[in-house]
Amino acid sequence: MPRVIVKLGGGLITDKSQYRKVRMDYVDAVSAVIKEMKDSGYSVIIVHGAGSFGHLEARKWKLSEGYDQEISEEQSKAISRVRSDMDDLNEYVVRSLMNVGIECEVMPPREWATGVGVEFQGDLNSFVRDPEQPIPITFGDVVDTADDTRFGILSGDHIMVRLGCEVPDVSACIFLLGDVEGLMDRPPSEPGSVLLPTWKLDEGFSKSHNADIDVTGGIMLKAQCASMIARQVEDVWLLNGTVPSRMLTVVSKEDTLGTKVLQ
């Protein structure tokens, strides 16, 4: 039974320049394509990013760095706000999927994962579903840690690595980006930037991301995580999520416009 794992990037589903601004037209377009995949017999897992719902507050209070006694009270309040924001964003995604007839089960990492990075602890068995069962959906989140940091941010990209490498029968892992065709050889805003149709970890590419907003590593982290998944999964792609129909080409084992990540 083929299984497809889809990451909805925060830069796709939100406008990162505006706090808590959802791009529902893009979310709805992706939901329609996921419906097509599900109806074709694919088992789907969805992970989504935070975009303007989580990164701004997390960066302000250094949540990715863990507990800081000097600002501990502010951090505690910020954790609650970030988690509430992520639940709100997730609700938009779930509602979009339900509108096309897809039943979902939300699995916030704070409820099943401990620790950050690819070595986080958590039971992934609940993500293994048949196509007719509700789609599991999770996201980047503030989670507890087992050391002095007390808490940290578990990136959706790191969750993608573990799901891609450990869940059985994964035929494709797809990272949907916002308004860019895939990995570029230089920042997309620079004149003459060129799409890399394939990419390996030892090759160069644009490493730019908005450090004022993104606390989880931006495009560089996505590429590194995709490279780890490519050791186990044949089709690992970074695609322009504003054209979600390209996902259908990937699952059909055909070439498409985007970046295929090689091991």
LUMVO-665969 format. One record per residue: residue in three letters; x, y, z of N, C-alpha, C in turn. Coordinates in steps of 0.05 Angstrom, whole numbers, plus 32768, in hexadecimal, padded with zeros to 4 digits. Layout:
ALAXYZXYZXYZ ...
// end
This chain:
MET80117FE88000800080008000801280198000 PRO801180297FEA802380417FE9801A80567FFD ARG802E8061800A80298076801E803980908016 VAL802B80A78017803780C08010803780D28028 ILE804E80DF802E804F80F280448053810D8038 VAL8042812080408042813B80348047814F804A LYS805B8161804580618177805880568191804B LEU8043819D8058803981B78050804A81CD805E GLY805C81D9804E806E81ED805A805F82058065 GLY806A8210807A805E82288087805D823F8074 GLY80708241806180718257804E805C82538038 LEU8051823B8036803B823680238020823C802E ILE801B823280468000823480517FFB824D8061 THR8010825D8066800D82778073801D828C8064 ASP801582A58069802582BC8060803882C38077 LYS805282BD8074806582C0808A806982DE8091 SER806182F0807F8064830C8085804E83188096 GLN80398307809B8022831180AA801B82FD80C0 TYR801A830680D9801482F480EF7FF982E680EC ARG7FF982CC80ED7FE182BB80EC7FD182BF80D3 LYS7FDE82C280BC7FD082C580A37FD182AB8093 VAL7FBA829E808F7FB9828580817FB482898064 ARG7FC1827980537FBC827B80367FA98264802E MET7F90826880337F7C825380317F7982498014 ASP7F7E825A80007F7C82507FE57F91823B7FDF TYR7FA9823E7FEA7FBD82297FE67FB782107FF7 VAL7FAE8214800F7FA681FD80207F9081EC8012 ASP7F7C81FA80087F6681EC7FFB7F6F81DD7FE2 ALA7F8181E97FD37F8B81DC7FBA7F9A81C37FC1 VAL7FAA81C47FD67FB981AC7FDF7FA581977FE8 SER7F91819E7FF77F7E818B80027F70817C7FEB ALA7F6A818A7FD57F5C817D7FBE7F6E81687FB2 VAL7F88816D7FB07F9B815A7FA47F9E81427FB7 ILE7FA081477FD17FA281327FE57F8A811F7FE3 LYS7F73812B7FDF7F5A811C7FDB7F5D81097FC3 GLU7F6881137FAD7F6C81027F957F7F80EB7F9C MET7F9580F07FAA7FA780DB7FB17F9A80C67FC3 LYS7F8B80CF7FD67F7E80BD7FE87F6980AC7FDA ASP7F5A80B87FC77F4780A97FB87F5480957FA5 SER7F6D809A7F9E7F7C80877F8D7F8980707F9C GLY7F8580707FB67F8E80597FC67FA7805F7FD6 TYR7FB180787FD67FC9807E7FE67FC180848003 SER7FD2807A80157FD0808280317FE1809B8035 VAL7FD680AF80417FE380C980427FE880D1805F ILE7FFF80DD8064800580E9807E800C81068078 ILE80028119808980068135808580158141809C VAL802A815080968038816180AA8037817D80A0 HIS8033819080B2803481AC80A8804581BD80BA GLY804F81D380AE806081E680BD805081FA80CC ALA805E820E80D78052822380E8804E823D80D9 GLY8061824480C88060825E80BA805D827580CE SER804A828780C88047829E80D98036829980F2 PHE802F828080F680208279810E803282728126 GLY804A82698121805A826081378076826C813A HIS808382728123809F8279812380A482948131 LEU809282A8812D809782C38137809882C38156 GLU808582B78163808482B78180809A82A5818B ALA809F828E817D80B4827C818680D082898185 ARG80D58299817080EF82A6816E80F182BC8183 LYS80DC82CB818880DD82E1819B80E682D881B6 TRP80DC82C181BF80E182B781DA80F4829F81DA LYS8103829B81C48119828781C28110826B81CB LEU80F9826381C280EE824981CA80FF823281BE SER810B823781A8811C8221819C8135821C81AC GLU813C822F81BE8154822C81CE814E822081E9 GLY8135821C81F0812D82108209812A82248220 TYR81298219823781238228824F8138823E8256 ASP812E8256825B8140826C826381338278827C GLN8141827582928135827E82AC812E829C82AC GLU813D82AC829E813982C9829F811E82D18291 ILE811682C0827E80FD82C7827080E982AF8272 SER80EB829F828780DC8287828980BE828B8289 GLU80B582A18297809982A78298808E82AE827C GLU809D82BE826D809582C58252809682AD8240 GLN80AA829C824480AC82838233809482718238 SER808C826E82518075825D8257805C82678249 LYS8057828182498040828D823B8043828A821D ALA805C828D82138060828A81F6805B826E81EC ILE8063825A81FC805E823E81F58040823A81F1 SER8030824482048013824182028009824F81E9 ARG8013826781E3800A827581CB8012826781B1 VAL802A825D81B08033824F8198802382358194 ARG801F822681A9800F820E81A67FF28214819E SER7FE7822A81A97FCC823281A17FCB823A8184 ASP7FE08249817B7FE28251815F7FE48239814D MET7FF4822581547FF7820E81437FDC81FE8142 ASP7FCE81FD81587FB481EF81577FA181FE8145 ASP7FA2821981467F91822981347F9782258117 LEU7FB1822581117FBA822180F57FB2820580EC ASN7FB681F180FD7FAF81D680F67F9181D380F1 GLU7F8181E380FF7F6481E280FB7F5D81EB80DF TYR7F6B81FF80D57F66820880BA7F6C81F180A6 VAL7F8281E480AA7F8A81CE80987F7681B78099 VAL7F6E81B080B27F5B819A80B57F4081A080A9 ARG7F3781B980AD7F1D81C180A27F1E81C08083 SER7F3481C880777F3781C7805A7F3581AA8051 LEU7F438198805E7F42817C80577F268170805A MET7F19817780707EFE816D80757EEA81778060 ASN7EEF818F80557EDD819A80417EDE818B8027 VAL7EF4817C80227EF5816B800A7EF0814E8011 GLY7EE7814980297EDF812E80317EF4811D803D ILE7F09812980487F1F811980547F1C811B8073 GLU7F1A8104807F7F1A8103809D7F37810380A7 CYS7F3C811280BC7F57811580C77F58810E80E5 GLU7F6F810680EE7F748104810A7F8D81158111 VAL7F89812981217F9F813C81287FB0812F813E MET7FCA8131813A7FDD8125814D7FF281398154 PRO7FEC814C816680008160816E80198154817B PRO8031815B81728049814F817D804B8151819B ARG8041816781A78043816A81C48036815381D3 GLU8024814481C58016812E81D28024811381CE TRP8037811181BB804280F681B6806180F781B2 ALA806D810F81B3808A811081AE8098811F81C5 THR80B1811781C980C2812481DD80DD812881D0 GLY80E8814081D38102814681C88100815381AC VAL8117815D81A28117816B8189812C815F8177 GLY812C8167815D813E815C814A813581418140 VAL81458134812F813C811A8124813D81048139 GLU814A81098150814C80F48164813580F68179 PHE812081058173810A8108818680FE80EC818C GLN80F280EA81A480E580D181AC80C780D381A7 GLY80BC80BE819B809F80BE8197809680A68187 ASP807E809C818D8073808581808067808D8165 LEU80718082814F80678089813580538075812A ASN804D80608139803B804B8130801F80558129 SER8016806A81377FFC807581327FF980828117 PHE800F8088810A800E809480EF8009808080D9 VAL800B806680E08007805180CC7FE9804C80C8 ARG7FDE805480B27FC2805280AD7FBC80468091 ASP7FA58039808F7F9B803180757F8F80498067 PRO7F8C8048804D7F818060803E7F6580688047 GLU7F55805580507F3A805C80587F3880678074 GLN7F4E806680837F4E8071809E7F54808F809E PRO7F4D809D80B37F5380BA80B57F7180C080B0 ILE7F7780D580A27F9280DE809D7F9E80E980B6 PRO7FB680DF80BF7FC380EB80D67FD1810580CD ILE7FCE811A80DD7FD9813480D77FE7813F80F0 THR8000814880EC801081538102801F816B80F8 PHE802F81778109803B81918102805281978115 GLY806281AB810E807781B5811F806A81C08139 ASP807881BC8150806B81C28169808081C7817F VAL807881D48194808881D581AC808481BC81BD VAL809981AD81C28097819481D180A8819581EA ASP80A3818381FC80B48180821480CD8172820C THR80E38177821B80FC816982188103815B8232 ALA811681488230811D81398248813681438256 ASP8140815A824E81588165825A815381808266 ASP8168818F826B816681A98278815881BE8267 THR815681B9824D814981CD823C812B81CE8241 ARG812081B8824C810481B6825480F081B5823D PHE80F581C5822880E481C6821180F481CE81F8 GLY80E881CB81E180F581D481C980E181D281B2 ILE80EA81D8819A80D881D8818280DF81BF8171 LEU80CC81AE816E80CF8197815D80C5819F8141 SER80D881A0812E80D181A8811380C181938104 GLY80AF819C80F480A0818A80E280B3817C80CF ASP80C9818880C780DC817C80B580EA816480C3 HIS80EF816680DC80FB814F80EB80E7813980EE ILE80CD814080F280B9812B80F380B7811D80D8 MET80BA812C80C280BA812080A780CF810B80A5 VAL80E7811080B080FD80FD80AE80F680E380BB ARG80EC80E480D380E580CC80E280CE80BD80D5 LEU80BA80CB80CC80A480BE80BE80AD80B080A4 GLY80BD80BF809480C680B5807B80D8809D807E CYS80E8809C809380FB8086809680F1806F80A6 GLU80DC807380B680D3805E80C880B7805380C3 VAL80A6806280B6808B805880B0808D80478097 PRO807F802F80978082801D8080807480278067 ASP807E801D8050807180208036806F803D802C VAL8082804D803480828069802A808D806A800E SER807D80727FFB808680747FDF808F80907FD7 ALA808680A47FE6808E80C07FDF808C80D17FF8 CYS809F80E47FFA809E80F9800E80A081147FFE ILE808D81258002808B813D7FF3808A81568005 PHE809D81688001809E81818010809381977FFE LEU807C81A38006807081B87FF6807981D38000 LEU808681E27FEE809181FC7FF4807E82127FEB GLY8082822A7FF4807182407FEC807E82517FD7 ASP807282537FC0807B82667FAB809782627FA1 VAL80A2824B7FA280BC82457F9680BB82287F8B GLU80C882247F7580C5820A7F6780D381F37F74 GLY80E681F87F8580F581E37F92810F81EF7F9E LEU812481E07F9F813E81EB7FA7814A81FB7F90 MET815482137F97816082247F82817E82257F87 ASP818E822C7F7381AB822E7F7581B482477F84 ARG81A182597F8981A682727F98818B827C7FA2 PRO818B82907FB38171829A7FBD815E82A07FA6 PRO814582967FA8813282997F92812D82B67F8A SER813282C97F9C812E82E67F96814482F17F85 GLU815A82E37F82817182ED7F72816C82E77F55 PRO817282FB7F44816F82F67F27818182DF7F1E GLY817682CF7F0C818582B87F018185829F7F12 SER8176829F7F28817582877F38816982707F28 VAL817482587F2C816C82417F1B8163822A7F2D LEU814D821D7F25814382067F33815781EE7F30 LEU815C81E07F46816B81C87F45815881B07F42 PRO815781A37F2B8144818D7F27814981757F38 THR816381707F3F816A815C7F52817F81687F65 TRP8181815C7F7C819481667F90819D81507FA3 LYS81B781517FA981C381407FBE81CF81517FD4 LEU81D381457FEB81DC8154800281F681637FFE ASP820881577FED822281637FEA822281797FD4 GLU820B81807FC9820981957FB5820081AF7FC2 GLY820681C57FB581FF81DF7FBF81E381E87FB7 PHE81D881FB7FC581BF82077FBE81BB82207FCF SER81A5822E7FCA819F82457FDA8198823D7FF6 LYS81A68249800A81A182438026819282598034 SER8186826B8025817A82838031815F827B803E HIS815A82878055813F82868061813C829E8073 ASN812482A4807A811F82BC808A812582B680A7 ALA813C82BD80B0814482B880CC813482C980E0 ASP812782DE80D6811782EE80E880FD82E080EF ILE80F582CC80E080DC82BE80E580E182A180EB ASP80F1829480DA80F4827680DB8107826E80F1 VAL80FE825E8104810F8254811A811782378116 THR8110822B81008116820F80FD8127820880E5 GLY8134821C80D98149821680C58142821B80A8 GLY8129822180A2812182288087812882138072 ILE812E821C805A8132820A8043814A81F78047 MET815E82008055817581EF805A816E81D6806A LEU815E81DA807F815581C3808F814481B0807E LYS813281BB806E812181AA805D81328199804B ALA814681A5803E81578196802C81668180803B GLN817181868052818081728061816E815B806A CYS8156816280738143814E807B813A813D8064 ALA81358149804D812D813B803581438127802D SER815C813080308173811E802981748106803B MET816D81098054816D80F28066815780DE805E ILE814080E98057812980D8804F813080C98035 ALA813F80D68023814580CA8009815680B1800B ARG816280AC8022817080938026815D807B8028 GLN81448081802F8130806C8033811A806C801E VAL81148084801480FD80888002810680907FE7 GLU80FB80847FD2810480897FB780FD80A57FAD ASP80E480AD7FB280DB80C77FA880D880DB7FBF VAL80EB80ED7FC180EB81037FD480EE811D7FC4 TRP80D9812D7FC680D881457FB580D3815E7FC5 LEU80DE81757FBB80D6818F7FC480C8819C7FAD LEU80AE81A37FB1809E81AD7F9C809281C97FA3 ASN808981D77F8F807A81EF7F92805E81E87F9B GLY805781EE7FB4803D81E67FBE802681F67FB3 THR802C820C7FA58016821B7F98800C820D7F7F VAL801B81F87F76801281E77F60801181CA7F6A PRO7FFE81C47F7C7FFE81AA7F897FF981927F77 SER7FEF81977F5F7FEB81807F4D800481727F46 ARG801B817F7F4A803481717F458039815A7F57 MET802B81597F6E802D81427F80802381297F72 LEU800E812B7F61800481147F53801881097F3F THR8028811B7F33803D81127F21805281037F30 VAL8059810C7F48806D80FE7F58806480E27F5F VAL804B80E07F69804280C57F72803E80B37F5B SER803C80BE7F43803A80AD7F2B805580A57F20 LYS806A80AC7F2F808680A57F27808E80B37F0E GLU808480CB7F09808D80DB7EF2809C80F37EFB ASP80AD80FD7EE980BB81167EEF80A9812E7EEF THR80AF81427EFF809F815A7F0080B181727F05 LEU80A5818A7F0580B581A17F0B80B881A37F2A GLY80D181A27F3380D781A37F4F80F381987F53 THR80FA81927F6C811581877F728111816B7F7E LYS811D81577F70811D813C7F7B813781397F8B VAL813481317FA4814B812E7FB6815581127FB4 LEU816F810F7FAF817B80F57FAB818D80EE7FC4 GLN819180D47FC881A180CC7FDF81BF80D07FD9 
// end
